[in-house]
Amino acid sequence: MAVAVGIVGVSFGVVAEPVIGDAAAVVMSVFVFAGSAQFASNAVLGAGGSVSAAIAAAILLNLRYVPMGIALAPSLRGRALKRGAYGQAMVDSSWAMASTGDGRFDPDFMLGATLPQYPAWVLGTVAGILAGGVIGDPADLGLDVLFPAFFLALLINGELRSGRRALVAAILGGAIGLALTPLAPAGVPVIAASAAALVGLWPGGEDRAAEHPEIEGDPVG
């Protein structure tokens, strides 16, 4: 994942440097470290939008971390400061890979998966700024499909094996996202699609316990 993140970081450096300058692009990667939010805000500024509109777009995209954090919280241990520190390591790929498939997460795995991604993202941004004139448009190399392909692989190989409700949630979430993408602003389809996870509230928890006997009787799971 660090290699993939570094390549996408190069893409960000290439497209951000003409819009916000080299120093601002690096500072954004250092302090924001959120690819989709950075690309979205850069796109708004590149289209002539205001700084407030760019910030709003980034916040909208990062709202997905609210339900992700709620899902992660029961798996965290320790005092508030330690839990908060682990929460800072929550990025999309690490969060997804840290899922144990039974509604819980491995926080140490998530932290370990994020640590090499951070320098890769920052250094990738620097490389993209320095080599922007040579690389050209990153989309021409197909670099924009790395993350969608990664999450599709996780979905097929992992989550869809969790039971029928997982399959229903995946199909429903995809349908919501596809329906809203042509109509809603960037970020809204992703947030709205997460509502598909509410199918987990449907009666039938005993089926899930049967599929995962290791969590039977576990109030957290």
Backbone as a chain_set.jsonl record, in Angstrom:
{"seq": "MAVAVGIVGVSFGVVAEPVIGDAAAVVMSVFVFAGSAQFASNAVLGAGGSVSAAIAAAILLNLRYVPMGIALAPSLRGRALKRGAYGQAMVDSSWAMASTGDGRFDPDFMLGATLPQYPAWVLGTVAGILAGGVIGDPADLGLDVLFPAFFLALLINGELRSGRRALVAAILGGAIGLALTPLAPAGVPVIAASAAALVGLWPGGEDRAAEHPEIEGDPVG", "coords": {"N": [[0.83, -1.2, 0.0], [2.019, 1.21, 0.65], [3.606, 1.683, -1.564], [1.644, 2.051, -3.548], [0.329, 4.277, -2.481], [2.393, 6.137, -2.579], [2.68, 6.431, -5.355], [0.196, 7.549, -6.056], [0.503, 9.86, -4.593], [2.477, 11.108, -6.1], [0.915, 11.715, -8.312], [-0.79, 13.627, -7.159], [1.052, 15.663, -6.559], [1.801, 16.431, -9.13], [-0.581, 17.525, -10.234], [-1.263, 19.456, -8.375], [0.769, 21.372, -8.079], [0.736, 23.362, -10.232], [-1.538, 24.734, -9.468], [-1.672, 25.467, -6.676], [0.923, 25.852, -5.992], [4.323, 24.772, -5.212], [5.28, 24.662, -2.491], [2.904, 24.907, -0.946], [1.538, 22.631, -1.75], [3.114, 20.546, -0.707], [2.987, 21.147, 2.042], [0.261, 20.776, 2.463], [0.033, 18.007, 2.026], [1.564, 17.105, 4.164], [0.152, 17.934, 6.463], [-2.573, 17.418, 6.033], [-2.93, 14.874, 4.746], [-4.794, 13.262, 3.278], [-5.909, 11.861, 0.628], [-8.211, 11.95, -1.211], [-9.601, 14.208, -0.285], [-7.667, 16.179, -0.645], [-7.281, 16.135, -3.433], [-9.865, 16.915, -4.19], [-10.18, 19.514, -3.074], [-8.139, 20.807, -4.449], [-9.106, 20.586, -7.047], [-11.36, 22.236, -6.905], [-10.18, 24.754, -6.422], [-8.649, 24.925, -8.74], [-10.619, 25.224, -10.622], [-11.387, 27.763, -10.227], [-12.755, 28.246, -7.905], [-13.543, 29.4, -4.526], [-11.466, 29.657, -1.542], [-12.877, 28.894, 0.737], [-14.856, 27.266, -0.387], [-13.277, 25.206, -1.333], [-12.271, 24.171, 1.06], [-14.668, 23.33, 2.208], [-15.388, 21.285, 0.432], [-13.355, 19.436, 0.956], [-13.85, 18.847, 3.653], [-16.377, 17.699, 3.429], [-15.843, 15.33, 2.004], [-14.214, 14.049, 3.866], [-15.968, 13.473, 5.871], [-16.669, 10.856, 5.915], [-15.102, 9.592, 7.72], [-16.341, 9.761, 10.134], [-18.489, 7.717, 10.514], [-16.711, 5.592, 10.116], [-14.946, 5.895, 12.258], [-16.699, 5.483, 14.384], [-17.25, 2.79, 14.006], [-14.727, 1.745, 14.495], [-14.177, 2.429, 17.156], [-15.087, 0.632, 19.362], [-13.085, -1.276, 19.326], [-10.803, -0.146, 20.28], [-8.506, 0.394, 22.949], [-7.514, 1.555, 26.218], [-6.661, 4.85, 27.545], [-8.162, 8.08, 26.803], [-6.341, 9.7, 25.343], [-4.557, 7.849, 24.191], [-6.342, 6.362, 22.643], [-7.209, 8.359, 20.924], [-4.819, 8.868, 19.573], [-4.432, 6.493, 18.167], [-6.639, 6.732, 16.548], [-5.822, 8.745, 14.813], [-4.347, 7.368, 13.018], [-6.085, 6.291, 11.259], [-6.74, 5.679, 8.117], [-8.233, 5.182, 4.889], [-7.399, 2.725, 3.536], [-5.866, 1.358, 5.502], [-7.71, 1.112, 7.577], [-9.617, -0.533, 6.353], [-8.101, -2.859, 5.832], [-7.501, -3.596, 8.401], [-9.786, -4.642, 9.409], [-11.275, -7.381, 11.01], [-13.271, -8.931, 10.103], [-15.417, -9.607, 11.665], [-16.83, -7.53, 12.65], [-15.071, -6.219, 14.242], [-11.838, -4.601, 14.778], [-8.285, -4.574, 14.233], [-6.321, -2.627, 15.957], [-3.518, -2.265, 16.192], [-2.542, -3.415, 13.857], [-3.688, -1.66, 12.032], [-2.374, 0.741, 12.667], [0.275, -0.002, 12.069], [0.006, -0.408, 9.329], [-0.477, 2.136, 8.425], [1.73, 3.735, 9.082], [4.003, 3.409, 7.203], [2.773, 4.479, 4.974], [2.409, 7.224, 5.276], [4.976, 8.732, 5.038], [5.45, 7.909, 2.414], [3.373, 9.127, 1.017], [3.92, 11.882, 1.389], [6.546, 12.117, 0.336], [6.0, 11.204, -2.22], [4.401, 13.298, -3.153], [6.316, 15.356, -3.237], [8.027, 14.276, -5.183], [6.293, 14.283, -7.379], [5.955, 17.027, -7.768], [8.538, 17.777, -8.489], [8.947, 16.301, -10.791], [6.914, 16.885, -12.484], [6.709, 18.007, -15.092], [7.757, 16.019, -16.662], [6.231, 13.695, -16.263], [3.614, 14.335, -17.058], [0.089, 14.014, -17.582], [-1.191, 12.174, -14.968], [-3.418, 10.501, -15.179], [-3.293, 9.45, -17.696], [-1.649, 7.3, -17.445], [-3.126, 5.555, -16.043], [-3.129, 5.719, -13.285], [-5.114, 6.623, -11.671], [-6.871, 4.644, -11.032], [-5.957, 3.011, -9.05], [-6.694, 3.009, -6.241], [-9.575, 2.576, -6.292], [-9.549, -0.013, -7.448], [-8.172, -1.451, -5.496], [-9.93, -1.348, -3.246], [-12.143, -2.616, -4.309], [-11.146, -5.174, -4.626], [-10.753, -5.871, -1.921], [-13.402, -5.853, -1.08], [-14.576, -7.945, -2.565], [-13.008, -10.186, -1.873], [-13.128, -10.316, 0.867], [-15.225, -8.885, 2.596], [-17.69, -9.587, 1.359], [-18.006, -12.195, 1.949], [-19.041, -12.347, 4.409], [-21.705, -12.813, 4.797], [-25.259, -12.764, 3.921], [-26.406, -10.255, 4.399], [-24.249, -8.545, 4.194], [-23.742, -8.687, 1.481], [-26.104, -7.558, 0.492], [-25.846, -4.966, 1.555], [-23.559, -4.107, 0.183], [-24.401, -4.103, -2.513], [-26.546, -2.311, -2.369], [-25.253, 0.011, -1.422], [-23.508, 0.507, -3.582], [-25.409, 1.023, -5.59], [-26.644, 3.347, -4.615], [-24.467, 5.136, -4.653], [-23.828, 5.17, -7.427], [-26.204, 6.212, -8.468], [-26.285, 8.797, -7.404], [-23.923, 10.033, -8.174], [-23.91, 11.417, -10.772], [-25.497, 13.553, -10.09], [-25.132, 14.766, -7.539], [-22.939, 16.884, -5.529], [-19.323, 16.447, -5.339], [-18.281, 13.949, -3.104], [-20.7, 13.745, -1.687], [-22.132, 11.438, -2.748], [-20.561, 9.317, -1.69], [-20.813, 9.601, 1.09], [-23.606, 9.337, 1.346], [-23.941, 6.731, 0.393], [-22.926, 5.213, 2.446], [-25.028, 4.85, 4.125], [-26.16, 2.472, 3.48], [-25.118, 0.585, 5.135], [-26.817, 0.388, 7.236], [-28.453, -1.757, 6.954], [-27.526, -3.665, 8.57], [-28.855, -3.404, 10.927], [-31.161, -4.751, 10.686], [-33.44, -7.311, 11.807], [-32.114, -10.511, 12.704], [-29.705, -11.093, 13.782], [-28.916, -13.453, 14.892], [-28.234, -15.05, 12.781], [-25.847, -13.967, 11.956], [-24.273, -14.484, 14.168], [-24.164, -17.216, 13.983], [-22.693, -17.475, 11.669], [-20.313, -16.446, 12.54], [-19.152, -17.811, 15.036], [-17.259, -17.18, 16.908], [-17.789, -14.702, 17.981], [-20.091, -14.853, 19.33], [-22.227, -13.839, 21.858], [-20.661, -11.71, 22.489], [-20.825, -8.479, 23.443], [-19.651, -6.272, 22.257], [-18.916, -7.072, 19.664]], "CA": [[0.0, 0.0, 0.0], [2.887, 2.382, 0.658], [4.004, 1.923, -2.956], [0.496, 2.619, -4.245], [0.114, 5.622, -1.949], [3.443, 6.993, -3.127], [2.377, 6.722, -6.763], [-0.902, 8.501, -6.066], [1.084, 11.113, -4.129], [3.106, 11.72, -7.275], [-0.177, 12.292, -9.098], [-1.233, 14.857, -6.513], [2.072, 16.688, -6.744], [1.765, 16.899, -10.519], [-1.756, 18.359, -10.517], [-1.41, 20.532, -7.398], [1.798, 22.407, -8.198], [0.325, 24.529, -11.033], [-2.707, 25.402, -8.887], [-1.422, 26.078, -5.371], [2.351, 26.039, -5.792], [5.026, 23.597, -4.68], [5.332, 24.639, -1.027], [1.564, 24.654, -0.409], [1.187, 21.236, -2.024], [3.823, 19.707, 0.26], [2.425, 21.417, 3.37], [-1.048, 20.13, 2.52], [0.23, 16.57, 2.193], [2.105, 16.863, 5.501], [-0.808, 18.184, 7.535], [-3.904, 16.881, 5.728], [-2.74, 13.436, 4.531], [-6.077, 12.684, 2.874], [-5.82, 12.0, -0.821], [-9.426, 12.381, -1.896], [-9.889, 15.58, 0.132], [-6.686, 17.061, -1.269], [-7.615, 16.232, -4.854], [-11.114, 17.656, -4.335], [-9.938, 20.932, -2.825], [-7.325, 21.313, -5.545], [-9.975, 20.716, -8.217], [-12.193, 23.423, -6.705], [-9.337, 25.926, -6.636], [-8.268, 24.96, -10.14], [-11.765, 25.674, -11.407], [-11.683, 29.147, -9.893], [-13.549, 28.328, -6.687], [-12.957, 30.093, -3.39], [-10.805, 28.823, -0.545], [-13.913, 28.326, 1.6], [-15.493, 26.173, -1.124], [-12.308, 24.105, -1.374], [-12.259, 23.582, 2.398], [-15.946, 22.632, 2.383], [-15.328, 20.042, -0.337], [-12.484, 18.511, 1.671], [-14.558, 18.405, 4.854], [-17.463, 16.819, 3.012], [-15.279, 14.021, 1.686], [-13.663, 13.422, 5.069], [-17.033, 13.094, 6.797], [-16.78, 9.398, 5.964], [-14.36, 9.097, 8.874], [-17.214, 9.714, 11.31], [-18.959, 6.342, 10.716], [-15.571, 4.686, 10.233], [-14.462, 6.006, 13.622], [-17.675, 4.835, 15.258], [-17.042, 1.344, 13.865], [-13.435, 1.393, 15.069], [-14.08, 2.78, 18.577], [-15.153, -0.477, 20.328], [-11.882, -2.11, 19.277], [-9.696, 0.588, 20.878], [-8.339, 0.227, 24.388], [-6.674, 2.554, 26.849], [-7.229, 6.146, 27.858], [-8.621, 8.881, 25.659], [-5.213, 10.164, 24.539], [-4.074, 6.72, 23.394], [-7.373, 6.054, 21.651], [-7.16, 9.412, 19.92], [-3.614, 8.691, 18.766], [-4.717, 5.42, 17.215], [-7.599, 7.251, 15.576], [-5.121, 9.529, 13.805], [-3.78, 6.438, 12.033], [-7.179, 5.717, 10.48], [-6.931, 6.047, 6.719], [-9.151, 4.228, 4.261], [-6.84, 1.401, 3.259], [-5.475, 0.711, 6.757], [-8.954, 0.774, 8.278], [-10.23, -1.69, 5.683], [-7.269, -4.045, 6.018], [-7.489, -3.963, 9.817], [-11.033, -5.315, 9.765], [-11.109, -8.811, 11.238], [-14.386, -9.614, 9.467], [-16.479, -9.927, 12.613], [-17.274, -6.269, 13.218], [-14.006, -5.652, 15.057], [-10.648, -4.167, 14.062], [-6.997, -4.755, 14.894], [-5.74, -1.278, 15.946], [-2.068, -2.308, 15.963], [-2.354, -3.65, 12.425], [-4.042, -0.414, 11.35], [-1.272, 1.682, 12.879], [1.426, -0.468, 11.307], [-0.248, -0.232, 7.898], [-0.491, 3.562, 8.097], [3.036, 4.369, 9.286], [4.806, 3.562, 5.982], [2.039, 5.214, 3.946], [2.528, 8.67, 5.459], [6.136, 9.281, 4.313], [5.308, 7.638, 0.983], [2.482, 10.148, 0.461], [4.61, 13.171, 1.366], [7.648, 12.044, -0.623], [5.395, 11.12, -3.547], [4.009, 14.652, -3.534], [7.541, 16.065, -3.605], [8.485, 13.735, -6.466], [5.395, 14.765, -8.415], [6.255, 18.433, -8.022], [9.83, 17.878, -9.178], [8.944, 15.609, -12.089], [5.621, 17.124, -13.125], [6.819, 18.254, -16.525], [8.133, 14.779, -17.359], [5.164, 12.7, -16.138], [2.401, 14.731, -17.779], [-1.165, 13.743, -16.894], [-1.136, 10.837, -14.357], [-4.548, 9.687, -15.632], [-2.907, 8.76, -18.934], [-0.973, 6.063, -17.04], [-4.074, 4.725, -15.307], [-2.857, 5.756, -11.852], [-6.313, 7.027, -10.93], [-7.704, 3.48, -10.714], [-5.292, 2.177, -8.053], [-7.463, 2.846, -5.018], [-10.831, 1.846, -6.532], [-9.268, -1.435, -7.665], [-7.789, -2.028, -4.206], [-11.097, -1.534, -2.396], [-12.99, -3.62, -4.942], [-10.556, -6.471, -4.281], [-11.074, -6.135, -0.52], [-14.83, -6.136, -0.979], [-14.879, -9.255, -3.135], [-12.287, -11.267, -1.199], [-13.324, -10.336, 2.303], [-16.495, -8.498, 3.202], [-18.854, -10.258, 0.773], [-18.089, -13.541, 2.514], [-19.537, -12.237, 5.777], [-23.109, -13.195, 4.889], [-26.179, -12.183, 2.96], [-26.631, -8.828, 4.629], [-23.091, -7.838, 3.649], [-23.957, -8.6, 0.038], [-27.174, -6.571, 0.287], [-25.285, -3.646, 1.842], [-22.635, -3.75, -0.893], [-25.177, -3.793, -3.718], [-27.313, -1.096, -2.11], [-24.318, 1.129, -1.375], [-23.074, 0.789, -4.942], [-26.517, 1.622, -6.321], [-26.807, 4.733, -4.147], [-23.356, 5.924, -5.165], [-23.963, 5.353, -8.873], [-27.356, 7.066, -8.75], [-26.052, 10.184, -6.984], [-22.701, 10.605, -8.753], [-24.138, 12.447, -11.801], [-26.41, 14.585, -9.61], [-24.722, 15.406, -6.293], [-21.552, 17.364, -5.486], [-18.306, 15.46, -4.972], [-18.275, 13.576, -1.701], [-22.043, 13.399, -1.22], [-22.481, 10.038, -3.028], [-19.855, 8.416, -0.788], [-21.44, 9.703, 2.402], [-24.955, 8.773, 1.269], [-23.855, 5.286, 0.184], [-22.632, 4.551, 3.711], [-26.298, 4.532, 4.788], [-26.494, 1.077, 3.186], [-24.674, -0.246, 6.261], [-27.912, 0.274, 8.197], [-29.109, -3.061, 6.829], [-27.051, -4.471, 9.687], [-29.798, -3.271, 12.037], [-32.312, -5.612, 10.453], [-33.462, -8.522, 12.636], [-31.384, -11.634, 12.116], [-28.362, -11.146, 14.345], [-28.529, -14.827, 15.206], [-27.585, -15.61, 11.604], [-24.477, -13.494, 11.963], [-23.564, -15.223, 15.211], [-23.926, -18.565, 13.479], [-21.626, -17.4, 10.687], [-19.086, -16.118, 13.257], [-19.378, -18.259, 16.414], [-16.274, -16.648, 17.846], [-18.241, -13.454, 18.57], [-21.372, -15.062, 19.968], [-22.272, -13.377, 23.235], [-19.757, -10.573, 22.665], [-21.648, -7.293, 23.243], [-18.965, -5.341, 21.381], [-19.038, -7.554, 18.289]], "C": [[0.866, 1.252, 0.0], [3.338, 2.724, -0.757], [2.862, 2.583, -3.727], [0.231, 4.045, -3.794], [1.162, 6.591, -2.489], [3.174, 7.382, -4.563], [1.235, 7.733, -6.87], [-0.428, 9.858, -5.548], [1.799, 11.849, -5.247], [2.037, 12.397, -8.141], [-0.65, 13.605, -8.49], [-0.215, 15.973, -6.706], [2.04, 17.285, -8.132], [0.615, 17.881, -10.734], [-1.864, 19.55, -9.571], [-0.425, 21.671, -7.622], [1.368, 23.597, -9.072], [-0.8, 25.34, -10.393], [-2.361, 26.143, -7.605], [0.069, 26.289, -5.088], [2.999, 24.849, -5.1], [5.011, 23.544, -3.157], [3.975, 24.306, -0.427], [1.154, 23.207, -0.621], [1.845, 20.302, -1.015], [3.246, 19.893, 1.656], [1.065, 20.743, 3.515], [-0.897, 18.63, 2.732], [0.736, 16.235, 3.588], [1.013, 16.936, 6.556], [-2.195, 17.589, 7.279], [-3.854, 15.366, 5.572], [-4.079, 12.746, 4.254], [-6.224, 12.898, 1.38], [-7.057, 12.558, -1.483], [-9.77, 13.817, -1.551], [-8.929, 16.56, -0.531], [-6.963, 17.229, -2.76], [-8.863, 17.084, -5.06], [-10.895, 19.15, -4.138], [-9.107, 21.552, -3.934], [-8.161, 21.51, -6.807], [-10.854, 21.955, -8.113], [-11.387, 24.689, -6.976], [-8.93, 26.058, -8.097], [-9.373, 25.445, -11.046], [-12.168, 27.105, -11.083], [-12.525, 29.32, -8.65], [-12.806, 29.016, -5.555], [-12.278, 29.105, -2.444], [-11.838, 28.159, 0.369], [-14.625, 27.162, 0.921], [-14.572, 24.962, -1.188], [-12.258, 23.396, -0.021], [-13.538, 22.786, 2.641], [-15.95, 21.304, 1.639], [-14.482, 19.002, 0.382], [-13.172, 17.962, 2.922], [-15.659, 17.415, 4.5], [-16.95, 15.421, 2.714], [-14.789, 13.302, 2.94], [-14.713, 13.101, 6.118], [-17.191, 11.58, 6.897], [-16.046, 8.826, 7.174], [-15.2, 9.082, 10.148], [-17.777, 8.302, 11.503], [-17.822, 5.335, 10.811], [-15.021, 4.703, 11.651], [-15.396, 5.35, 14.623], [-17.5, 3.319, 15.208], [-15.755, 0.896, 14.547], [-13.423, 1.488, 16.596], [-14.157, 1.587, 19.529], [-13.904, -1.357, 20.363], [-10.678, -1.425, 19.91], [-9.679, 0.389, 22.383], [-7.446, 1.344, 24.932], [-7.406, 3.857, 27.101], [-7.506, 6.949, 26.593], [-7.468, 9.308, 24.763], [-4.683, 9.056, 23.641], [-5.071, 6.368, 22.301], [-7.376, 7.09, 20.526], [-5.958, 9.288, 19.01], [-3.806, 7.583, 17.738], [-5.687, 5.91, 16.142], [-6.944, 8.072, 14.483], [-4.508, 8.646, 12.722], [-4.846, 5.849, 11.121], [-7.253, 6.372, 9.101], [-7.668, 4.903, 6.039], [-8.57, 2.825, 4.143], [-6.48, 0.667, 4.546], [-6.692, 0.266, 7.552], [-9.581, -0.472, 7.676], [-9.42, -2.958, 5.917], [-7.266, -4.522, 7.465], [-8.775, -4.64, 10.262], [-10.801, -6.808, 9.9], [-12.278, -9.615, 10.683], [-15.52, -9.965, 10.391], [-17.008, -8.669, 13.3], [-16.233, -5.595, 14.089], [-12.803, -5.312, 14.176], [-9.417, -4.453, 14.906], [-6.273, -3.404, 14.863], [-4.241, -1.272, 15.668], [-1.756, -2.544, 14.488], [-2.63, -2.368, 11.655], [-2.923, 0.607, 11.468], [-0.058, 1.286, 12.051], [1.251, -0.302, 9.813], [-0.187, 1.229, 7.489], [0.905, 4.176, 8.15], [3.889, 4.461, 8.017], [4.088, 4.355, 4.887], [2.248, 6.723, 4.051], [3.768, 9.242, 4.76], [6.058, 9.029, 2.817], [4.438, 8.703, 0.313], [3.2, 11.492, 0.333], [5.735, 13.166, 0.334], [7.135, 11.904, -2.057], [4.967, 12.479, -4.053], [5.22, 15.457, -3.993], [8.042, 15.59, -4.964], [7.612, 14.218, -7.61], [5.641, 16.215, -8.767], [7.529, 18.577, -8.846], [9.784, 17.31, -10.591], [7.671, 15.856, -12.878], [5.704, 17.303, -14.629], [7.138, 17.003, -17.318], [6.976, 13.791, -17.385], [3.951, 13.052, -16.991], [1.164, 14.451, -16.943], [-1.125, 12.323, -16.308], [-2.267, 9.925, -14.818], [-4.216, 8.922, -16.908], [-2.222, 7.431, -18.636], [-1.885, 5.138, -16.251], [-3.877, 4.74, -13.809], [-4.096, 6.073, -11.031], [-7.174, 5.831, -10.534], [-7.1, 2.621, -9.603], [-6.166, 1.935, -6.839], [-8.821, 2.193, -5.258], [-10.608, 0.351, -6.731], [-8.917, -2.135, -6.356], [-9.025, -2.319, -3.355], [-12.08, -2.538, -3.002], [-12.472, -5.017, -4.619], [-10.857, -6.837, -2.831], [-12.537, -6.541, -0.363], [-15.141, -7.553, -1.436], [-14.266, -10.368, -2.305], [-12.579, -11.368, 0.292], [-14.748, -10.115, 2.748], [-17.689, -9.275, 2.646], [-19.001, -11.687, 1.276], [-18.677, -13.531, 3.918], [-21.005, -12.624, 5.907], [-23.972, -12.441, 3.896], [-26.384, -10.697, 3.158], [-25.444, -7.995, 4.142], [-23.237, -7.663, 2.142], [-25.028, -7.565, -0.285], [-26.638, -5.16, 0.496], [-24.362, -3.184, 0.718], [-23.394, -3.337, -2.154], [-25.935, -2.481, -3.541], [-26.401, 0.134, -2.077], [-23.822, 1.512, -2.759], [-24.156, 1.469, -5.752], [-26.731, 3.078, -5.917], [-25.706, 5.624, -4.715], [-23.475, 6.201, -6.653], [-25.104, 6.307, -9.219], [-27.064, 8.536, -8.452], [-24.845, 10.838, -7.654], [-22.97, 11.649, -9.833], [-24.91, 13.662, -11.276], [-25.865, 15.399, -8.444], [-23.277, 15.903, -6.374], [-20.6, 16.261, -5.046], [-18.325, 15.213, -3.471], [-19.624, 13.136, -1.181], [-22.401, 11.948, -1.535], [-21.822, 9.052, -2.075], [-20.504, 8.408, 0.589], [-22.813, 9.045, 2.388], [-24.917, 7.26, 1.136], [-23.577, 4.543, 1.484], [-23.899, 4.208, 4.48], [-26.712, 3.087, 4.532], [-26.083, 0.153, 4.324], [-25.768, -0.427, 7.303], [-28.688, -1.037, 8.045], [-28.646, -3.996, 7.943], [-27.953, -4.39, 10.907], [-31.028, -4.143, 11.863], [-32.274, -6.794, 11.409], [-32.738, -9.662, 11.922], [-29.968, -11.728, 12.622], [-27.922, -12.565, 14.661], [-27.88, -15.5, 14.013], [-26.116, -15.218, 11.575], [-23.662, -14.235, 13.013], [-23.257, -16.64, 14.763], [-22.782, -18.574, 12.477], [-20.278, -17.14, 11.366], [-19.244, -16.528, 14.721], [-18.39, -17.675, 17.396], [-16.751, -15.367, 18.509], [-19.569, -13.639, 19.274], [-21.299, -14.664, 21.432], [-21.358, -12.197, 23.51], [-20.555, -9.299, 22.419], [-20.99, -6.27, 22.341], [-19.129, -5.77, 19.938], [-20.447, -7.457, 17.822]], "O": [[0.483, 2.261, -0.593], [3.444, 3.896, -1.118], [3.074, 3.546, -4.464], [-0.055, 4.92, -4.611], [0.847, 7.735, -2.816], [3.407, 8.526, -4.956], [1.297, 8.663, -7.674], [-0.903, 10.896, -6.009], [1.734, 13.075, -5.332], [2.233, 13.507, -8.635], [-0.884, 14.58, -9.205], [-0.59, 17.111, -6.987], [2.227, 18.49, -8.306], [0.8, 18.939, -11.337], [-2.489, 20.552, -9.917], [-0.761, 22.829, -7.373], [1.613, 24.741, -8.69], [-0.995, 26.506, -10.736], [-2.71, 27.313, -7.452], [0.429, 26.848, -4.052], [2.322, 24.025, -4.484], [4.756, 22.484, -2.584], [3.894, 23.506, 0.505], [0.493, 22.617, 0.234], [1.208, 19.371, -0.523], [3.036, 18.917, 2.377], [0.751, 20.2, 4.574], [-1.624, 18.043, 3.534], [0.38, 15.194, 4.141], [0.955, 16.09, 7.449], [-2.917, 17.289, 8.23], [-4.642, 14.651, 6.19], [-4.441, 11.774, 4.916], [-6.612, 13.974, 0.925], [-6.977, 13.531, -2.234], [-10.188, 14.576, -2.425], [-9.333, 17.651, -0.933], [-6.889, 18.339, -3.288], [-8.92, 17.885, -5.993], [-11.366, 19.961, -4.936], [-9.341, 22.698, -4.319], [-7.961, 22.473, -7.548], [-11.074, 22.648, -9.106], [-11.853, 25.59, -7.674], [-8.871, 27.165, -8.633], [-9.114, 26.01, -12.109], [-13.168, 27.606, -11.598], [-12.971, 30.43, -8.36], [-11.589, 29.195, -5.615], [-12.482, 27.894, -2.528], [-11.687, 26.993, 0.733], [-14.962, 26.176, 1.576], [-15.032, 23.823, -1.106], [-12.209, 22.168, 0.039], [-13.497, 21.696, 3.211], [-16.456, 20.306, 2.151], [-14.839, 17.825, 0.42], [-13.09, 16.769, 3.215], [-15.85, 16.413, 5.189], [-17.557, 14.434, 3.129], [-14.933, 12.086, 3.058], [-14.39, 12.517, 7.153], [-17.779, 11.078, 7.855], [-16.33, 7.709, 7.606], [-14.813, 8.458, 11.136], [-17.566, 7.721, 12.567], [-17.947, 4.329, 11.51], [-14.669, 3.656, 12.195], [-14.95, 4.736, 15.592], [-17.589, 2.643, 16.233], [-15.692, -0.197, 15.109], [-12.735, 0.712, 17.258], [-13.345, 1.523, 20.452], [-13.691, -2.097, 21.323], [-9.63, -2.052, 20.065], [-10.727, 0.234, 23.009], [-6.715, 1.991, 24.182], [-8.616, 3.956, 26.896], [-7.142, 6.559, 25.484], [-7.602, 9.282, 23.54], [-4.391, 9.289, 22.468], [-4.684, 6.105, 21.163], [-7.523, 6.758, 19.35], [-6.048, 9.565, 17.814], [-3.396, 7.714, 16.584], [-5.567, 5.545, 14.972], [-7.432, 8.107, 13.354], [-4.187, 9.124, 11.635], [-4.541, 4.993, 10.291], [-7.768, 7.48, 8.952], [-7.717, 3.788, 6.558], [-9.177, 1.854, 4.595], [-6.759, -0.526, 4.671], [-6.705, -0.821, 8.13], [-10.024, -1.363, 8.4], [-9.99, -4.019, 6.173], [-7.056, -5.705, 7.732], [-8.847, -5.159, 11.376], [-10.207, -7.435, 9.022], [-12.285, -10.842, 10.778], [-16.502, -10.565, 9.955], [-17.564, -8.737, 14.396], [-16.48, -4.513, 14.622], [-12.747, -5.676, 13.002], [-9.494, -4.56, 16.13], [-5.669, -3.062, 13.847], [-3.742, -0.378, 14.985], [-0.828, -1.952, 13.936], [-1.892, -2.024, 10.731], [-2.563, 1.262, 10.49], [0.566, 2.131, 11.408], [2.226, -0.08, 9.094], [0.12, 1.539, 6.337], [1.225, 5.049, 7.343], [4.463, 5.522, 7.769], [4.735, 4.851, 3.965], [2.264, 7.422, 3.038], [3.628, 10.161, 3.953], [6.544, 9.839, 2.028], [4.717, 9.131, -0.807], [3.105, 12.16, -0.697], [5.863, 14.104, -0.453], [7.747, 12.415, -2.994], [5.14, 12.793, -5.231], [5.166, 16.154, -5.006], [8.436, 16.401, -5.802], [8.116, 14.528, -8.689], [5.547, 16.598, -9.933], [7.598, 19.383, -9.773], [10.493, 17.78, -11.481], [7.374, 15.132, -13.828], [4.853, 16.799, -15.362], [6.832, 16.924, -18.508], [6.752, 13.121, -18.393], [3.329, 12.169, -17.582], [1.185, 14.63, -15.725], [-1.034, 11.358, -17.067], [-2.102, 8.705, -14.847], [-4.792, 7.866, -17.17], [-2.214, 6.533, -19.479], [-1.466, 4.058, -15.835], [-4.398, 3.867, -13.114], [-4.126, 5.82, -9.827], [-8.123, 5.993, -9.767], [-7.68, 1.596, -9.246], [-6.366, 0.788, -6.44], [-9.2, 1.315, -4.483], [-11.388, -0.464, -6.239], [-9.318, -3.277, -6.132], [-9.156, -3.412, -2.805], [-12.777, -3.237, -2.266], [-13.254, -5.934, -4.368], [-11.181, -7.988, -2.54], [-12.862, -7.457, 0.392], [-15.882, -8.278, -0.771], [-14.914, -11.384, -2.054], [-12.307, -12.397, 0.91], [-15.409, -11.039, 3.223], [-18.612, -9.59, 3.396], [-20.032, -12.319, 1.044], [-18.8, -14.581, 4.55], [-21.505, -12.75, 7.025], [-23.493, -11.599, 3.137], [-26.521, -9.955, 2.185], [-25.626, -6.852, 3.721], [-22.894, -6.614, 1.595], [-24.88, -6.785, -1.226], [-26.935, -4.258, -0.287], [-24.375, -2.012, 0.341], [-23.059, -2.335, -2.784], [-25.966, -1.644, -4.443], [-26.739, 1.176, -2.639], [-23.723, 2.695, -3.082], [-23.872, 2.388, -6.52], [-26.968, 3.937, -6.765], [-25.972, 6.725, -5.196], [-23.252, 7.326, -7.1], [-24.992, 7.112, -10.144], [-27.539, 9.421, -9.165], [-24.752, 12.065, -7.698], [-22.317, 12.693, -9.824], [-24.969, 14.691, -11.949], [-26.111, 16.603, -8.367], [-22.488, 15.411, -7.18], [-21.017, 15.266, -4.454], [-18.378, 16.149, -2.673], [-19.702, 12.253, -0.327], [-22.935, 11.266, -0.66], [-22.438, 8.059, -1.688], [-20.719, 7.351, 1.182], [-23.155, 8.289, 3.298], [-25.765, 6.57, 1.701], [-23.945, 3.376, 1.621], [-23.867, 3.373, 5.384], [-27.52, 2.532, 5.276], [-26.633, -0.939, 4.467], [-25.663, -1.3, 8.165], [-29.491, -1.386, 8.911], [-29.298, -5.001, 8.225], [-27.838, -5.206, 11.821], [-31.844, -4.266, 12.776], [-31.192, -7.242, 11.788], [-32.754, -9.756, 10.695], [-29.116, -12.356, 11.993], [-26.728, -12.863, 14.698], [-27.07, -16.412, 14.18], [-25.251, -16.019, 11.221], [-22.501, -14.575, 12.782], [-22.219, -17.201, 15.115], [-22.0, -19.523, 12.418], [-19.233, -17.547, 10.859], [-19.453, -15.663, 15.572], [-18.646, -17.672, 18.6], [-16.176, -14.966, 19.521], [-20.13, -12.664, 19.776], [-20.409, -15.105, 22.159], [-21.282, -11.727, 24.645], [-20.938, -9.047, 21.276], [-21.685, -5.472, 21.713], [-19.442, -4.95, 19.075], [-20.747, -7.819, 16.684]]}, "num_chains": 1, "name": "protein.A"}
